[in-house]
Amino acid sequence: MEHTRGDRNMIRKILDSKYFQIPYKIIKALIIIIMVLYLSFIIIQRVSGNKSIFGYRIFTVATGSMVPDYEVHDVLAIKEVQEDELKVGDDITYLGNRLDVNGKIVTHRIIEIKEENGKKKFITKGINNSTKDPSIEENQIYGKVVGKIPIITKINHIIKNQYGFFFLIFVPLVAVIFLEIADTITAIKQDKKDVDNNVDKEEII
């Protein structure tokens, strides 16, 4: 029995040690921040349904047509703009309505702007693609790419990578949960021991 109590006291000392608590709290805080940010990103994407929020939308790159500028799983911020603000060289996100891109959300670069029957037509192409896209009009355009969202992009790459998710998210998360349970159990046993000791002292008195 003394051996068991000694083990408990040692576990308690390890869990309470600053050499354990400081890195543990840092890892725990990072996991919480990552989960909150990523869940917020998922909720915004799902709830908004690609609708604009304060003039911006968020999209995730699904193919390699814009590598190396945008990698697969990069998260992009798209800003609504007027068609007069768009120029050749701008990267835009639009909803395709013809041929191979029909019904797909595409982020490609404007390579040509022309006017037909009083309406502007935008010709786009993925920088890795050999052929250009079907022409699009203003009502198909969600907006102009203003850049990647760095933190969410890094998190998304980790989440989407099997090994990254396992070693940087799953393992630390399981470790935190296990240590929280162990800490709780140890604290409960210590409290019970203290109560038993107090009862024994009262009986002696």
PAPA-273900 format. One record per residue (C-alpha): x, y, z. Coordinates in nm, 2 decimals, m for minus. Layout:
<pavexs>
[[X, Y, Z]],
...
</pavexs>
This chain:
<pavexs>
[[0.00, 0.00, 0.00]],
[[0.29, 0.23, 0.08]],
[[0.43, 0.17, m0.26]],
[[0.10, 0.27, m0.42]],
[[0.09, 0.60, m0.22]],
[[0.45, 0.67, m0.31]],
[[0.37, 0.62, m0.68]],
[[0.07, 0.86, m0.64]],
[[0.28, 1.12, m0.47]],
[[0.54, 1.10, m0.74]],
[[0.28, 1.13, m1.02]],
[[0.14, 1.43, m0.84]],
[[0.48, 1.59, m0.81]],
[[0.55, 1.54, m1.18]],
[[0.22, 1.68, m1.28]],
[[0.26, 1.98, m1.05]],
[[0.63, 2.04, m1.16]],
[[0.69, 2.36, m1.35]],
[[0.91, 2.16, m1.59]],
[[0.59, 1.97, m1.69]],
[[0.33, 2.24, m1.64]],
[[0.49, 2.50, m1.86]],
[[0.53, 2.29, m2.18]],
[[0.20, 2.12, m2.11]],
[[0.01, 2.45, m2.09]],
[[0.17, 2.57, m2.41]],
[[0.08, 2.26, m2.60]],
[[m0.27, 2.27, m2.46]],
[[m0.32, 2.63, m2.55]],
[[m0.19, 2.57, m2.90]],
[[m0.43, 2.28, m2.96]],
[[m0.72, 2.49, m2.83]],
[[m0.62, 2.78, m3.06]],
[[m0.58, 2.56, m3.36]],
[[m0.92, 2.39, m3.30]],
[[m1.10, 2.72, m3.24]],
[[m0.95, 2.88, m3.56]],
[[m1.02, 2.57, m3.78]],
[[m1.37, 2.52, m3.65]],
[[m1.44, 2.89, m3.70]],
[[m1.31, 2.86, m4.06]],
[[m1.53, 2.55, m4.12]],
[[m1.84, 2.71, m3.97]],
[[m1.79, 3.03, m4.17]],
[[m1.75, 2.84, m4.50]],
[[m2.05, 2.61, m4.43]],
[[m2.29, 2.86, m4.28]],
[[m2.22, 3.14, m4.53]],
[[m2.27, 2.91, m4.82]],
[[m2.02, 3.11, m5.03]],
[[m2.21, 3.43, m4.95]],
[[m2.02, 3.75, m4.89]],
[[m1.94, 3.86, m4.53]],
[[m1.84, 4.22, m4.51]],
[[m1.75, 4.20, m4.88]],
[[m1.52, 3.90, m4.85]],
[[m1.55, 3.53, m4.91]],
[[m1.32, 3.24, m4.82]],
[[m1.24, 2.95, m5.05]],
[[m1.00, 2.66, m5.04]],
[[m0.79, 2.56, m5.33]],
[[m0.88, 2.22, m5.46]],
[[m0.65, 2.16, m5.76]],
[[m0.29, 2.24, m5.87]],
[[m0.39, 2.46, m6.16]],
[[m0.24, 2.77, m5.99]],
[[0.08, 2.62, m5.84]],
[[0.32, 2.76, m5.74]],
[[0.12, 3.08, m5.65]],
[[m0.15, 2.88, m5.47]],
[[m0.10, 2.52, m5.35]],
[[m0.37, 2.27, m5.30]],
[[m0.54, 2.33, m4.96]],
[[m0.44, 2.69, m4.95]],
[[m0.72, 2.91, m4.80]],
[[m0.78, 3.23, m5.00]],
[[m0.95, 3.55, m4.91]],
[[m1.17, 3.68, m5.20]],
[[m1.28, 4.05, m5.21]],
[[m1.58, 4.16, m5.40]],
[[m1.49, 4.42, m5.67]],
[[m1.65, 4.61, m5.95]],
[[m1.57, 4.48, m6.30]],
[[m1.40, 4.81, m6.39]],
[[m1.15, 4.74, m6.11]],
[[m1.04, 4.41, m6.27]],
[[m0.74, 4.39, m6.50]],
[[m0.53, 4.14, m6.69]],
[[m0.31, 3.96, m6.44]],
[[m0.56, 3.96, m6.15]],
[[m0.66, 3.63, m6.00]],
[[m1.03, 3.59, m5.96]],
[[m1.28, 3.33, m5.83]],
[[m1.58, 3.26, m6.03]],
[[m1.87, 3.01, m6.09]],
[[m1.83, 2.83, m6.42]],
[[m2.14, 2.78, m6.63]],
[[m2.01, 2.61, m6.94]],
[[m1.81, 2.31, m7.06]],
[[m1.55, 2.15, m6.81]],
[[m1.61, 2.42, m6.54]],
[[m1.99, 2.41, m6.54]],
[[m2.11, 2.43, m6.18]],
[[m1.75, 2.45, m6.05]],
[[m1.60, 2.73, m5.84]],
[[m1.27, 2.82, m6.01]],
[[m0.98, 3.05, m5.91]],
[[m0.78, 3.14, m6.22]],
[[m0.59, 3.44, m6.37]],
[[m0.73, 3.69, m6.61]],
[[m0.54, 3.68, m6.93]],
[[m0.76, 3.88, m7.15]],
[[m1.06, 4.13, m7.12]],
[[m1.27, 4.20, m7.42]],
[[m1.61, 4.35, m7.49]],
[[m1.90, 4.19, m7.68]],
[[m2.24, 4.35, m7.74]],
[[m2.17, 4.61, m7.47]],
[[m2.07, 4.35, m7.21]],
[[m1.72, 4.28, m7.08]],
[[m1.60, 3.92, m7.12]],
[[m1.32, 3.79, m6.90]],
[[m1.09, 3.52, m7.03]],
[[m0.90, 3.33, m6.75]],
[[m0.65, 3.04, m6.73]],
[[m0.48, 2.85, m6.46]],
[[m0.11, 2.92, m6.47]],
[[m0.04, 2.55, m6.49]],
[[m0.31, 2.48, m6.75]],
[[m0.23, 2.46, m7.12]],
[[m0.58, 2.58, m7.23]],
[[m0.78, 2.88, m7.13]],
[[m1.12, 2.87, m6.96]],
[[m1.45, 2.96, m7.13]],
[[m1.52, 3.33, m7.12]],
[[m1.71, 3.46, m6.82]],
[[m1.92, 3.77, m6.73]],
[[m1.94, 3.99, m6.42]],
[[m2.23, 3.81, m6.27]],
[[m2.03, 3.49, m6.25]],
[[m1.74, 3.65, m6.06]],
[[m1.73, 3.62, m5.68]],
[[m1.43, 3.85, m5.65]],
[[m1.06, 3.91, m5.67]],
[[m0.80, 3.71, m5.47]],
[[m0.64, 3.94, m5.22]],
[[m0.42, 3.67, m5.07]],
[[m0.39, 3.36, m4.86]],
[[m0.50, 3.35, m4.50]],
[[m0.17, 3.24, m4.35]],
[[m0.26, 3.08, m4.02]],
[[m0.57, 2.90, m4.15]],
[[m0.37, 2.78, m4.46]],
[[m0.10, 2.63, m4.24]],
[[m0.36, 2.46, m4.02]],
[[m0.55, 2.33, m4.32]],
[[m0.23, 2.18, m4.47]],
[[m0.16, 2.00, m4.14]],
[[m0.52, 1.88, m4.11]],
[[m0.53, 1.75, m4.47]],
[[m0.19, 1.57, m4.44]],
[[m0.22, 1.23, m4.29]],
[[0.11, 1.23, m4.10]],
[[0.08, 1.60, m4.00]],
[[m0.26, 1.54, m3.86]],
[[m0.15, 1.23, m3.67]],
[[0.17, 1.37, m3.52]],
[[0.08, 1.74, m3.47]],
[[m0.29, 1.72, m3.39]],
[[m0.41, 1.37, m3.29]],
[[m0.11, 1.26, m3.07]],
[[m0.09, 1.59, m2.88]],
[[m0.47, 1.60, m2.84]],
[[m0.48, 1.24, m2.70]],
[[m0.19, 1.32, m2.47]],
[[m0.36, 1.63, m2.33]],
[[m0.69, 1.43, m2.28]],
[[m0.50, 1.15, m2.11]],
[[m0.31, 1.39, m1.88]],
[[m0.62, 1.58, m1.79]],
[[m0.79, 1.25, m1.69]],
[[m0.48, 1.14, m1.50]],
[[m0.46, 1.48, m1.32]],
[[m0.83, 1.46, m1.23]],
[[m0.80, 1.10, m1.10]],
[[m0.49, 1.18, m0.90]],
[[m0.65, 1.49, m0.75]],
[[m0.96, 1.30, m0.65]],
[[m0.75, 1.03, m0.48]],
[[m0.55, 1.29, m0.30]],
[[m0.86, 1.46, m0.18]],
[[m1.00, 1.13, m0.06]],
[[m0.67, 1.05, 0.12]],
[[m0.68, 1.39, 0.29]],
[[m1.04, 1.33, 0.40]],
[[m0.96, 0.99, 0.54]],
[[m0.66, 1.13, 0.73]],
[[m0.88, 1.40, 0.88]],
[[m1.13, 1.14, 0.99]],
[[m0.86, 0.93, 1.15]],
[[m0.73, 1.23, 1.34]],
[[m1.08, 1.32, 1.47]],
[[m1.13, 0.96, 1.59]],
[[m0.79, 0.97, 1.78]],
[[m0.88, 1.30, 1.94]],
</pavexs>
